[in-house]
Amino acid sequence: MIRWGKIREKLREAIAAESDEKSLAAGFAVGVFFSFTPLVTLHMVLALIVAVVLRLNKVTTMAGVWVNNPYTMPFVFYGCFRLGEWVLGIRIAPPSFENYTLQTVLKAAVPYAAPLFLGTTIVGIAAAGLGYMVVYRIAVKVKSARRKGMI
């Protein structure tokens, strides 16, 4: 059985232990960056590893990972792929298959890797920078309001 009180207590400890604005904002930015990578099954793991190594806020890191979610990923990845094609100055034709085997699908996917990784890296860096600025400003305002006794 899930003990919600224990989970809530752990979340409060995590937030209180790492409540400096830069850690909160940087954790969110790391999560946002990884949310845009095409390594879908590894988003949370990679972001958490970076957050632990750099001692960033893990709660905001996990929140950042969900900025790009399963509902938005197809559209984001398509746009990032097209951006990568544009930056590389190439245009890749849609694949055609004579038969659908793992080998033919993987072979057809190879030309799409470079534009997709380049596009998602560019968009991920831009989104992470924007996310950092927004979360940092919010964290500064909230911390200031707490000091003044407004919250």
N, C-alpha and C positions, 0 to 999 in steps of 0.2 A: 504494500500500500504506500502511496506517495504521501510524504509528510510535508504539506505546503508550508507550514510554519518554519520548518528547518530550511527549506529552499529559500523562503523570503529572508530569513536571517543571514544565510550565506550571501545572497545578493546585496543586502545592506552592508555587510562586512566588506565585500569586494568594492562597492562604490565608495565607502568611507575610507578604506585603506589607500585608495588611489584617486583621491578627489582633486588633485591639482589639474588645472584647466588644460595644460599642455598634454598631460597623459590621457585625459578624456578625449580631447580633440584628435590627438595622434592615433589613439586606438581606433576611433571611428574611421579615420582616414585609411588606415591599414585595412580595415574590414571592407570599406568601399572599394578600394583598389582590387582586392582579391575577388569581390563580387562580380567584377567585370571580366575576370580571366575566363577562358573557355575550359578550365580545369574544374568543371562543375562539381564533381564528387569530392573535390579537395578544398573547396573554398574555406570552410570553417576550420579545418585542420591546419592549413597553411597560415591563415590569418592568426589563429591562436598561437601557433609556434612563434611567429614574429612578435606577437604581443608579449609573450612570456620572455623571449630573449631580450627585447628592448624595454621590458618592464612598463608596458602600457596598460591602460585599463582594459581588462578582458571583457567586461560587460558591454562597453561601447564598441569594442571590436566586433563582438557577435552581432550587435545591432547594425553595424555598418555592412556586414556580410549580406544582410537581407535587403539592402537597397535595391539590388538587382535580383529579382526573385523569379521563380519558375514561370510566372505569368508574363513578365517583361523580357525574359531572356531571348526568346526567338527574335523579337523586334530589335533589341539591343545588339545581339550578335550579327544580325543581318546588316544593320547600319555600320557596325564596326568593321565587318568584312568589306563592305563597299568603301569605307574610309581607307582601309589598308590597301585595297586595290588602287585607289586614287593616288595615295602617297607613293606606292611602288610604280605607278604608271603602267599598270597592266590591267587586262580584262580577261577573266577566266570564264569560258563557256560552261553552261550547265552540263553535268555529267550525263552520259548515256550508258546504259547497262544492257548487255546481252543476257546475262543471268545474274541473279543476286546471290553471291557468295560472300563470305567475310573477306576473302582475298580481293575480289573485284571492288567491293565497297571501300576497303582501306586504300587500295591503289588509286581509286578515283578521288579520295579525300586528300591525298598528298598535296596537290597544287593549291588547295584552299587554306592550308595551315599557315603559311607566312602572312598573307593578308589579314587573316583572322587574328593571329597573335599580335601583329603590329597594330591593327585597329583597336583591339581591346586594351592594349597597353597604353596607347595614346589617350583613349577615352577614360580608362581607369585612373591614369595620373591626373587628368583634368578634374574628374569627379572627386578624387581623393583630396585634391587641393581645395576645391570648393567646399567639400564636407568638413575639412579641417577648419576653414575660416568660419563657417556657420556655427559649428559646435563650440569652437573656442569662444566666439562672441557670446553665445548663449551661456556657456559655463561661467564666463567672467561676470555677466549680468546677474546670474543666479547667486554666485558666491558673494558678490557685492550686496545684493539684497539680503542675503542671510546675515552678513556682518552688520547691516543696518537694522536688523530685526524685522524686516518686512515679510520674510518667509519663515 
